[in-house]
């Protein structure tokens, strides 16, 4: 059962990679909603906590990786927002 969970988690986590790589490559995160980032990261953090409490490797590991990817997007979007705010005030 753990193998199935790891495979399913790997697929959902890997599906998130193209968006992160595109955002890193283009340096643009304007199309990513702050609301979505907040809601999604809260859900992923909840699943990570659940996996840790249940000692479920598949849930904890895949959600830890996904949360790291979401945090990457948050950092990129925040950096872009700050850069955009500076350009508007100039």
C-alpha positions in Angstrom: 0.0 0.0 0.0 2.9 2.4 0.7 4.2 1.8 -2.8 0.8 2.8 -4.3 0.7 5.9 -2.1 4.3 6.9 -3.2 3.5 6.4 -6.9 0.3 8.4 -6.6 2.0 11.1 -4.6 5.0 11.2 -7.1 2.5 11.7 -10.0 0.7 14.6 -8.3 4.0 16.2 -7.1 5.6 15.8 -10.5 2.5 17.4 -12.1 3.4 20.5 -10.2 7.0 20.7 -11.5 6.2 22.1 -15.0 4.6 25.2 -13.4 7.5 25.8 -11.1 10.1 25.3 -13.8 8.2 27.6 -16.2 8.0 30.3 -13.5 11.7 30.0 -12.7 12.6 30.0 -16.4 10.4 33.0 -17.4 10.7 34.9 -14.1 7.0 35.6 -14.4 4.5 34.7 -11.7 1.8 37.2 -12.5 -0.7 34.6 -13.6 -0.5 32.7 -10.3 -3.2 33.8 -7.8 -2.2 34.7 -4.3 -5.5 33.2 -3.1 -4.7 29.9 -4.9 -1.2 29.8 -3.4 -2.6 30.5 0.1 -5.3 27.9 -0.2 -3.2 25.3 -1.9 -0.2 25.6 0.5 -2.6 25.4 3.5 -4.1 22.2 2.2 -0.6 20.7 1.4 0.7 21.7 4.9 -2.4 20.0 6.4 -1.7 16.8 4.4 1.9 17.0 5.5 0.9 17.3 9.1 -1.6 14.4 8.7 1.1 12.2 7.1 3.5 13.0 10.0 0.8 12.3 12.7 -0.2 9.0 11.0 3.5 8.1 10.3 2.6 7.6 6.7 5.7 8.0 4.6 3.9 8.4 1.3 1.6 11.2 2.5 4.3 13.0 4.4 7.1 12.8 1.9 5.1 13.7 -1.2 3.4 16.7 0.5 6.7 17.9 2.0 8.1 18.0 -1.6 5.0 19.7 -2.9 5.1 22.3 -0.1 8.7 23.1 -1.0 7.6 23.6 -4.6 4.7 25.9 -3.5 7.1 27.9 -1.3 9.3 28.3 -4.4 6.4 29.8 -6.2 5.5 32.1 -3.3 9.1 33.4 -3.1 9.2 34.0 -6.9 5.8 35.7 -6.9 6.7 37.9 -3.9 10.0 38.9 -5.5 8.2 39.8 -8.7 5.6 41.7 -6.8 8.3 43.7 -5.0 10.1 44.4 -8.3 6.8 45.5 -9.9 6.0 47.8 -7.0 9.4 49.5 -7.3 9.0 50.0 -11.1 5.5 51.6 -10.5 6.9 54.0 -8.0 9.8 55.1 -10.2 
